[in-house]
Structure formats: C-alpha cells, structure tokens
Amino acid sequence: MPLKMKLVRKDGKPLGSVGTWIQAFRLHYVPTSIFPALLGSVIAWAALGKFNLLYFVMVIIGVTVHHIGLNMIDDVFDYLHAVDRSHGKEKNPYTGGSGVLTGGLLPADYVLAAAIVCYLIGIAIAICLTILVGWPVLLFATIGVFSSVFYTMPPIRYGYRGFGELSLLINFGPVICLGAFYVQTRSINWEPFVISLVPGFLMWSMIVINEIPDYEEDREAGKLNLVARLGKRAGVILYVAGLVCAYATVFLSASFGVTSFGVLLGLLTLPVAYDSFRILNKNYMDKIKMARANLATIKVHALTLTCVIIGYLATGVMS
C-alpha cells in the first residue's frame, strides 16, 4: 500500500508523500554501491584480519546517501535536458529515471535540494574518515563525487558523450571497493583491486541494459551513451561482454591464486545471468517485455556479490 502521509514546509507547501520521495530515491539501485563497499571491508577482514565496526558503518552510510543523491541529481538534469519525459507512454519501470519529475509528483528544485543534502552528508562522512584514517579516503571520495555530479551536469555531462559506462565500471568497482578496503587497512593491494572488477563489470552490464529501452528518447535528447551511439543490438553485445568479463574475473583470479578460492561461489549465479541474456536477446526491441531482463540483471549483481562475499567470509573463518 503506498504511503500517503504528506510532508510540508513551514510555508505549508507540500513536499510530496513519503512514498513519492522513496520513489525518487530509487532504492533498488542503491545496493550497487553497498555491495562493493561490503566486499572491500570483508576482504580486509578475511585477508588481513583488520576490521573496524565504526569505520565500516560510516562507509556504508556514506556510499548509501551518496548513491541516493546521485540518483536524484541524475533525475533532475536528465529532466532538465528533456531526457526521460515519456510520462505519457508505457514505461519500463527499471529505466528512464524515477518518474517523480515527469509525472509532476515533485518539483525539480525540491529533488535537487534533497540531492545536495545527501551529498553534504556523504562529504561530511568522507572528511571525518579522512581525519581518522588518512588522505587517500578524500581522494576516493573526490573521484566518486566528481564522477556522479558531472555524469549529467553541464558543462561536462560525460554520460551524454559515451563515457558513462566506463565511469560506472570504475566507480562501482575499484573506487568503492578499494576505498572501503583502505579505510580498514590503510593500504592498497592487488587482491581487492582485481576482485573489485567483478562489481564493476556487472555495473557495466546493468547500465547498458538500462540504456536499451531508452534508445529513442536518448538519441532525441542528445544523450549519446554507447547504446544510443551504436544501437540496441550492439547494446546486447556490450551487455554480454560485461557479464563474461565479470565471471571470467571470478574464475581466473581464483585459478591463479590472486584472490581467495572461495570467490568461485560467484559462479553459482551463471544460470541467472544466462536467463537475463536469454530474455534480453529475445525482447530487446520491446522495452516493456525486456523489463524482466532488467530485473534479472539486478538479481545477478546482488546474488553474485553475495556469493563472493560469503566465499571470503568462509575463508576468513577457516584461516
């Protein structure tokens, strides 16, 4: 049942229902930030026996509020750039923004203000961790904030120029995972970097599959991401490439002893990944029917990283 309770300002103007703001947060994508942070923290414990609960909680809160801010700021600037305005058409629920702006549920300035608050909270946590742990934390945070803000914000808008997919691979893989690892260990090494490519490649596939239903709208608005540039069929190929690279990283890193042997548990989700490809390959020209593939991709990301994390936890317990 949707939440109907209204939030109001001092001047009595409504800020929307609680349910509307939850919709604006797009919480179903927030775990893509939380999982690499969990992974980096668990590797620190399993490989080096280092874990600080306070730092861990701060990192999780930081990446969560930052991702919520990212979701909203992307929503605002895509809306202002006339992207994602197909509110009168049938819509794939996993693409095209939250719908709170196109549906007139919230004004853009309210959503932008909420995004700024999230960024300020995230920056404050990053500064605290920098004081407690060291300057590299601020470096990781700066990369993350810069990348998320200028994904859609002028004048850079690199997500409109074909660089967004690579940025998401880097930020939702190595940047978050290595940052979380550094917070616990005050060091960087090859193991968390290599395994961080798994969430990175999975994020690549997730953004690519989300771009396919928006192909026409993105091209009309000048948002020339890789799918808008290369076409829907190329998007299917790019999607598969991300999955192949993710699972190859799991297999090869364990096989060559770079990572824990327990990460091979991540291969258990191969059937789910294949199912997502099968649905996509059959329905990529139908944005509504391919929604099941979008959902399956979210499951692939969550389940694969859960298995990898469990593998590391098992390694840590047995060592």
GIDAHU-V172961 format. One record per residue. N is the residue number from 1. RES is the residue in three letters. OMEGA is omega in radians with two decimals (999 if undefined). Layout:
N,RES,OMEGA  N,RES,OMEGA
//
This chain:
1,MET,-3.12  2,PRO,3.12  3,LEU,-3.04  4,LYS,-3.09  5,MET,-3.10  6,LYS,2.99  7,LEU,-3.10  8,VAL,3.04  9,ARG,3.13  10,LYS,-3.14  11,ASP,3.07  12,GLY,-3.13  13,LYS,-3.08  14,PRO,3.06  15,LEU,-3.12  16,GLY,3.13  17,SER,3.08  18,VAL,3.13  19,GLY,3.12  20,THR,3.12  21,TRP,3.07  22,ILE,3.06  23,GLN,3.14  24,ALA,-3.12  25,PHE,-3.09  26,ARG,-3.03  27,LEU,-3.11  28,HIS,3.09  29,TYR,-3.09  30,VAL,3.10  31,PRO,3.11  32,THR,2.99  33,SER,-3.06  34,ILE,-3.08  35,PHE,3.10  36,PRO,3.06  37,ALA,3.05  38,LEU,-3.10  39,LEU,3.13  40,GLY,-3.14  41,SER,-3.13  42,VAL,3.09  43,ILE,3.11  44,ALA,3.13  45,TRP,-3.05  46,ALA,-3.05  47,ALA,-3.03  48,LEU,3.12  49,GLY,-3.10  50,LYS,3.13  51,PHE,3.09  52,ASN,-3.04  53,LEU,-3.13  54,LEU,3.12  55,TYR,-3.14  56,PHE,-3.13  57,VAL,3.13  58,MET,3.12  59,VAL,-3.12  60,ILE,3.10  61,ILE,-3.11  62,GLY,-3.11  63,VAL,3.13  64,THR,-3.11  65,VAL,3.09  66,HIS,-3.13  67,HIS,3.08  68,ILE,3.08  69,GLY,3.09  70,LEU,3.14  71,ASN,-3.09  72,MET,-3.12  73,ILE,3.04  74,ASP,3.10  75,ASP,-3.08  76,VAL,-3.04  77,PHE,3.00  78,ASP,3.12  79,TYR,-3.13  80,LEU,3.11  81,HIS,3.11  82,ALA,2.99  83,VAL,3.06  84,ASP,3.13  85,ARG,-3.11  86,SER,-3.06  87,HIS,3.14  88,GLY,-3.09  89,LYS,3.05  90,GLU,-2.93  91,LYS,2.95  92,ASN,-3.02  93,PRO,-3.10  94,TYR,-3.12  95,THR,3.00  96,GLY,3.10  97,GLY,-3.05  98,SER,-3.11  99,GLY,-3.10  100,VAL,3.12  101,LEU,3.14  102,THR,3.13  103,GLY,3.13  104,GLY,-3.10  105,LEU,3.10  106,LEU,3.03  107,PRO,-3.06  108,ALA,-3.09  109,ASP,3.07  110,TYR,-3.12  111,VAL,3.11  112,LEU,3.11  113,ALA,3.11  114,ALA,3.11  115,ALA,3.14  116,ILE,3.10  117,VAL,3.12  118,CYS,3.12  119,TYR,-3.14  120,LEU,3.09  121,ILE,3.13  122,GLY,3.13  123,ILE,3.12  124,ALA,3.11  125,ILE,3.14  126,ALA,3.12  127,ILE,3.10  128,CYS,3.14  129,LEU,3.07  130,THR,3.11  131,ILE,-3.08  132,LEU,-2.97  133,VAL,-3.12  134,GLY,-3.03  135,TRP,3.13  136,PRO,3.10  137,VAL,3.13  138,LEU,3.09  139,LEU,3.11  140,PHE,-3.12  141,ALA,3.14  142,THR,3.09  143,ILE,-3.12  144,GLY,-3.11  145,VAL,3.13  146,PHE,-3.10  147,SER,-3.09  148,SER,-3.11  149,VAL,-3.03  150,PHE,3.01  151,TYR,-3.14  152,THR,-3.06  153,MET,3.04  154,PRO,0.02  155,PRO,-3.02  156,ILE,3.08  157,ARG,-3.02  158,TYR,3.06  159,GLY,3.11  160,TYR,-3.02  161,ARG,3.06  162,GLY,-3.13  163,PHE,-3.06  164,GLY,-3.09  165,GLU,3.12  166,LEU,3.12  167,SER,3.13  168,LEU,3.08  169,LEU,-3.08  170,ILE,-3.03  171,ASN,-3.12  172,PHE,3.04  173,GLY,-3.06  174,PRO,-3.05  175,VAL,-3.12  176,ILE,-3.08  177,CYS,3.13  178,LEU,3.09  179,GLY,3.12  180,ALA,3.10  181,PHE,-3.12  182,TYR,-3.14  183,VAL,-3.12  184,GLN,-2.96  185,THR,-3.02  186,ARG,3.13  187,SER,3.08  188,ILE,3.02  189,ASN,-2.97  190,TRP,-3.05  191,GLU,3.12  192,PRO,3.11  193,PHE,-3.09  194,VAL,-3.08  195,ILE,3.08  196,SER,3.09  197,LEU,3.12  198,VAL,3.06  199,PRO,3.11  200,GLY,3.13  201,PHE,3.09  202,LEU,3.09  203,MET,3.05  204,TRP,-3.14  205,SER,-3.11  206,MET,-3.14  207,ILE,-3.14  208,VAL,-3.11  209,ILE,3.08  210,ASN,3.14  211,GLU,-3.05  212,ILE,3.13  213,PRO,-3.10  214,ASP,-3.02  215,TYR,-3.08  216,GLU,-3.12  217,GLU,-3.14  218,ASP,3.13  219,ARG,3.13  220,GLU,-3.10  221,ALA,-3.14  222,GLY,3.08  223,LYS,-2.97  224,LEU,3.00  225,ASN,-3.04  226,LEU,-3.14  227,VAL,3.11  228,ALA,3.13  229,ARG,-2.95  230,LEU,3.12  231,GLY,-3.07  232,LYS,-3.13  233,ARG,3.07  234,ALA,3.09  235,GLY,3.09  236,VAL,3.14  237,ILE,3.11  238,LEU,3.11  239,TYR,3.14  240,VAL,-3.14  241,ALA,3.11  242,GLY,3.12  243,LEU,-3.14  244,VAL,3.14  245,CYS,3.14  246,ALA,-3.11  247,TYR,3.08  248,ALA,3.10  249,THR,3.10  250,VAL,-3.06  251,PHE,-3.05  252,LEU,-3.13  253,SER,3.10  254,ALA,-3.10  255,SER,-3.12  256,PHE,3.05  257,GLY,3.12  258,VAL,-3.14  259,THR,3.10  260,SER,3.10  261,PHE,-3.11  262,GLY,-3.12  263,VAL,3.12  264,LEU,3.04  265,LEU,3.13  266,GLY,3.14  267,LEU,-3.14  268,LEU,-3.09  269,THR,3.11  270,LEU,3.10  271,PRO,3.11  272,VAL,3.11  273,ALA,3.12  274,TYR,3.13  275,ASP,3.11  276,SER,3.10  277,PHE,-3.11  278,ARG,3.13  279,ILE,-3.14  280,LEU,-3.09  281,ASN,-3.13  282,LYS,-2.94  283,ASN,-3.01  284,TYR,3.08  285,MET,-3.13  286,ASP,-3.00  287,LYS,-3.13  288,ILE,-3.12  289,LYS,-3.12  290,MET,3.12  291,ALA,3.10  292,ARG,3.10  293,ALA,3.06  294,ASN,3.13  295,LEU,3.13  296,ALA,3.13  297,THR,3.06  298,ILE,3.12  299,LYS,3.13  300,VAL,3.14  301,HIS,-3.07  302,ALA,-3.07  303,LEU,-3.13  304,THR,-3.12  305,LEU,3.03  306,THR,3.12  307,CYS,3.12  308,VAL,3.12  309,ILE,3.08  310,ILE,3.09  311,GLY,3.12  312,TYR,3.10  313,LEU,3.11  314,ALA,3.11  315,THR,-3.14  316,GLY,3.12  317,VAL,-3.07  318,MET,-3.09  319,SER,999
//
